[in-house]
Amino acid sequence: MIGPLAAHPEAGALAVAPVAALARHATSVNINIFALCLLTFAIAAIAVVLVTPLVRRMAFAVGMFDEPDAQRRVHSQPTPRLGGIAIYIGFMLALFTTLNLALTHSFVIHHYLSTHDLSRVIGLLFGGTLIMGVGLWDDIMGMSSQRKFLAQLIVSLVAVVLYGFTIAGFKLPHFGYVDLGWFAVPFSLFWYLGMMNAINFADGLDGLVAGMALIAALTLTVVSLWKGEYLVAITMCALAGAAAGFLPYNYNPARIFMGDGGSMFVGFALASAAVMGTEKAAAAISLAVPLLVLALPIIDAAAVIARRLHVRAPLFQADRTHVHHRLLDLGLSQRQAVNLIYLVCGILGAVAITLAMRTHVF
C-alpha cells in the first residue's frame, strides 16, 4: 500500500525542514563526536523513511519489480526492487551534511576530522556512486554475471588505485604488524570484491541484508569510537541510519527490495570504512570487526562459490543453496530464519566489541 508521502511528495520536503534546522543549529555550538554521530544517523534514517515510499511508487510506475517464482524467490507478491536508491540517498545526504559541518565548523575539524579524512569521504562518495550505478543497471537492464564482476573490479580499482583505499597491512596476534608491501593492491581488491559479493549473495530473504548491515555498522561505530577512529564511526552511522530507515519497508512481508544496487552499495560502504580504519594505529580494527560480525554470510558465500566450482556451475548463478534457504527448508518461516541470523550476527558483534575493548588484537 502506498503511503501518504508517496501521494504528496511535497510533504517529504516539508518534513526534511526540521533536520535542516537541526544541522544549522549544530554549526553554532561546539558539538561532541557522539552528537555528530547521532545527527548523521538521524539524517540518514529520516531521509530513507521519507524517500522509500516515493521510490516504491516510481518502481511500480516504470515496472521495475520482482515477480514471484517457485524456484528461488520466496516472496508471494510482485515487489519493487529499486530500494537501494533510497539507501543511497539517505547515506549520501547524511555524509554531505557531516562534510558541510566539518568545512564550516572549525571545532569538528580540530577535534574529530582532518582534511585528509574529508578527501577519503569524497573517494567513498564517488566509488559508492559508481557501484550504485552498476547495481541499478543490473536491476533495470539486467547484466551477465561476468560483466557484473568486471564492473565490480573496475569500481574496486578506482577506489584502491585512484583514491588510495589500500590495505597496507594489518595486525596479527603474536606476529604484530604485517606489511603487505606489493601485495597490498591485490589484497585490497580481493577485500572489496569479497565484501560486495558476500552481501549481494546474502540478499535472499526480506530484511536480511538491511538488518545485517545495521548490526555490522552499529558494531563498527562502537568499536571505532572506542579506538578514536572518528571518520569510520561517522561513516558507519550514516550506513546504520540508512539501514534502519529502510528496514521497516523491507522486513517480511517486504514492500520493497534493495536490489543489487542496494546490496552492492552496502558491501562497498562496509569495505571502504574498513580500509579507512587501517590507516591509523589500530590497523586491524575495521578489518576484524566486519569479518567477525558478518562471518555467517561470508562463510556462506565462500562455501557456495566452492560448491559451484566443484560442480562446474556458474559462480554467480542464483540458486537455493545459501544458508538462509536451507533454514527455510528446515521448516523455519522467513521471519524466524532472518531473526536467527540477526541473533548470530548480534552475538558476534558483542564478541567483537568485547575483544576490541579488552585486548590489543583490534
N, C-alpha and C positions, 0 to 999 in steps of 0.2 A: 504494500500500500504506500503510495507516495505521500509524504508528509506535507504540511502547510508551507514549509520553506521552499519546497520544490515548486509549488504553485505560485508563490510570491517571492521571486528571487531578491527583490529589494529588501525583504526582511533580513536576509543574510547580511547585507551591507550595514543595516542599522544595528544588528546585533554585534558586529565587529567593533562598533564605536567604543564601548567600554574598554575593550582590550587596547585600542589605540590610546585612550586616555590614560590607562594604567602604564603603558610604555612611556608616554610623555612625562608622567609624574615620576617615573623611576629615574629619569635623567636629572631631576632636580635634587636628589638626595644621594647620600652615599649608601649604595646597596651592597650587601654581602653576597657571597657566592651562592648561598642557599636561596636567597630571594631571586637571584638571577636564574638559577636552575628552575625554581618554581614558575617564574614568569615564562621561561622557554617552554616548559611542559604545558602550561595553561594555554598559551597562544596556539601551540600545535594541536592540542586536543580540541579546543573550541573551533578552530578553523576546519578541522576534519569533520566534526559534528555538523557544521553548517554546510559544508561543501558536498558531503557524501550524498545527501538526497538529490542535489542538483545533478551530480554525476550519474546517479542511478536513473534519473529521468532522461538524461541525454542518451545513455546507453540503450534504453528501450526505444527511444526515438529513432536511433540510427541502426537498430537491430543487432547490437553487439551484446549477445547473451549466450550462455551455455544451455543447450537442450539436454535433458536427462537422457542417459543411456544405461543399458543393463550391464555393460561390460566393466566400466571403470568408474564413471561418475556416480556419486551416491546421492545427489540431490534429486528431488521429485518434481520440481517446478522450474521453468525457464528462469535463469538467474543472470543478471548483467555481470560482466566480468572486467569492468574498467575501474574498479575501486582504487587501484594503485594511483590514479590521478589525484584523488583526494588525499591519500597519504603523502604523496609528493608535495602537494600544495601546502599542507599543514607543516610538514618538515621544513620546507624552504622558507615559508613565512616566519616561522619561529627563529630560524638561524639568521635570516636577514634582519629581524628586529634586534637580536643579540649583537649582530655586527654593527648595526647603527648605534646601539648603546655604547659599544666599545669605541667607536670612532668619535662620538660626541661627548663622552663622559670619561675624563682622564682617570677617575678613580678605578674604573674597570680595567683599563689598560695597565695601570701601575700595579694593581694587586692580583689580577686573575688572568689576564691575557697579554699577549705581546703582538707586535707587528708580524712576527713570523707565524704566530698562531692564526692571525687573520688571513695570511696567504694560504694556509692549509685549508681554511674554511672555503676559500674561493676554489681551490682544487677539488674539494669534496663536492661542492655545489655543481661544478662543471661536469665532473665524472658522473655524479648522480643523475644529472640531466641527460647525459648520453645514454646511460644504461636504461633509464626510464623510456627514452625514445626507442631503444631496441625492443624492450618488452612490449610497448604499445604497438609497434609494428607487428610483432608476433601475435598479439591479442586481436588485432584488427585484420591484418592481411594474411597472417599465417607465415611461418618460417620453418624451413627444414632444420633438424637438429644440428646438422653440420654447420649451416650458416649461422645459427644462433650461437653455437660455441665459438665460431670465428669472430662474431661481433663481440661476444663477451671478452675474448682475448684481446681484441683491439682496444676496447674500453679499459681493460686492465693495464695494457701497455701505456695508454695515455696517463693513467693515474700514477703508475710506477715510474715511467721514464720522463714524462713531461713535467709532472708535478712532484716527483720525488717521494711518493708514498712507498718507500722501500724499507723492508725489514733488514736492517744491517746486521742484527744479531739478537740474541736472547739469552736469558739466564737458565741454567740447569742446576738442579740440586747436586752438590758435591763437585761440580765442574766449574761453577762460576759462569762468567760471561763468555758466550761462544760467538766469535766474529765470523760471519758468513762469507766475508770477502766477495769474490767474484760471483759466488752462488746466491748473493742477496737478491738479484733481479729475478732469476727463475723461481726462487723460493717465494718471493712476493707475488709473482704471477700465479703460482700454484695456490697461494693463500686466497687471493681474490676469486679465482675460478672455483676453488673448493667451497668457499663460503657461499657464493651466489648460487651454485648448483645444489648444495645441501639444503638451503632454504627453499629453493624452487621445487626440489623433489618432495619436500615435506608438505607442500601446499595441496593437500588432498582431501582434507575434511574442513567443515565450516569452523572458522575461528582458530584453526590450529596455528598457522604462521603468525597471525596477529598476536595471539596470546603468548607464543614463544618469544616473539620479538619484544613484547612488553616486559616479560620476565628477564630476558637477557639484557635489555637496555637498562632496566632499573638496577640490576646487579652490577653492571659496569659503572653506573652512576655512583653507587655507594662506594665501591672499591676505588674509583677514580678520585672521588672527594677525599677519601681517607689518605690516598697517596699523593694528593696535590696535583693530579692531572686534570686541571680545570677545563681545558678545551674538550677533552674526552667526555667529561661529565656533562657539559652543556650540550654537546652533540647528541649524546645518548638521551638526555632529557627531551630533546626535540623528537627523537625517534620514539621514545616511550609515550610521549603525548599523542603523537600521530597514531600509534597503535591503539592506545586507549580510546581515542575518539572514534576509530574505525570499528573496534571490536563489537559494540552493540549492534551494528548493522550486519556484521559478518558472523556472529555466533549463531549456532544452529537454532532455528532454521534461518540460514543466511538470506539476507535480502540483496546482497551484492558480494561478488568475489573481488579480490585484489588483482587477480590475473597475473600473468608473467611479469608485466611491468611493475606491479607492486612487490612481488616476491623477490625479483632480482634487485630492485632498488633497496629493499630491506637488507638483503645479503651484502650489497655493495656498501651501504652505510655502516653496517657492523664491521665489515672487513676494514674499511677506512679508519674508523675510530680505533680499532685495534692497532693499526700501523702507527697512527698518531701517538699512541701511548708508548711506543717502543723508542721514542726519540729522547726520552729523559732517563733519569737514574733507574726508575722502576721498569726496566726494559721488558719484562715478561708479563706485566700486569694485564695488558689488554689482549695478549695472545692467549694466556692461560684461562682467563675468565670465560670468553665465549666458547672456547674448546670444551670447557667443563660443563657450562650451563646447557650448551647445545650438543652435548655428547651423543644423545639418543638420535637426533636426526642426522648428525654427521656420520655416526657408525652405520646407521641405516642406509645412507646414500652410498657409503663405501661398499657395503655388503651387496646392495642392488647392482652397482657397477661391476663388482667382481662376479656376481652370478650371471650377468648379461655377457660378460667376456667369456665366461666358461661355456655358455651355450651358443656363443657367437650371435647374440641378438644385438640390435642397435642400442648403443649406450643410452640414448636419450628418448627411447621409445616408451611411452606411458604404459603402465600395467598396474596390476593389483598385488604386487609383491612387497610393497612397503609395509613397515611395522604397523602403521595406522590401519591399513586394510586388513592385516592379519588380526588385529584386535576386533574389528568388525566381524570377521569370520569366526571368532571365538564366541560371538553372541553379544558383544557389547553394543550399545547404541552409540550414535555419533557423539552425543554429549558425554557419555561415560568414557569413551575412548579418548576424546580430547581432554577431558578433565584429568584422566590418569596421566597423560603425557604432560599436562601442566604441572601436576604434582611432582613428577620426576624432575622436570626442569627446575621447579621451585626448590626442591631439596638440594639439587646440585648447585643451585645459586647460593643457597645458605652455606653450603660447604665451601664454595669459592670465597664468599665474604669472610668466613671464619678463618680460612687459611691465609687470606691476604692480611688480616689484622693480627694474626698470631705468629706468622713466620715471615722470613725474608725471601721465600721462593718467588713470590709475585713482586 
